[in-house]
Amino acid sequence: MRAYRIMYQTGQLIWLPNVKGKIGKHLKVPYLYLMKIKFLDDQSIVIVESYKELVEYMRASSPYIPTTGSNLEYMKGYAKRAVISRNHDIRATDETAFVEDLIKYKHIQVMENGQN
């Protein structure tokens, strides 16, 4: 019979095998850990689970586009404003490429990433 331990985090109940040794200290269940993102323009911090959730948060809090628009519309508008105001060429093809470029051009900073 295997021993199990219970792990509580973010309101979820997860059963993990009782892992011993070096690996047990560094064991991470990827969907339990969140990303902590800092917006460098106003120094605000948000905690999200994925790049898609980050873009949804940015879209919902944006004064430039109605909340009824899609993520793609928001990313295209943001990329257009970034080219005009800062000459930053941000890809708006999907959430992953968009967030990678936001990090590259220092619009946001990843403070903690439990995904890695």
HELIX and SHEET records of a PDB file:
HELIX    1   1 LYS A   22  LYS A   25  1                                   4    
HELIX    2   2 PRO A   30  LEU A   32  5                                   3    
HELIX    3   3 TYR A   51  ALA A   60  1                                  10    
HELIX    4   4 ASN A   71  ARG A   86  1                                  16    
HELIX    5   5 GLU A   95  LYS A  104  1                                  10    
SHEET    1   A 2 TYR A   4  GLN A   9  0                                        
SHEET    2   A 2 GLN A  12  PRO A  17 -1                                        
SHEET    1   B 3 ILE A  45  VAL A  48  0                                        
SHEET    2   B 3 MET A  35  PHE A  39 -1                                        
SHEET    3   B 3 ILE A 108  ASN A 113 -1                                        
END                                                                             
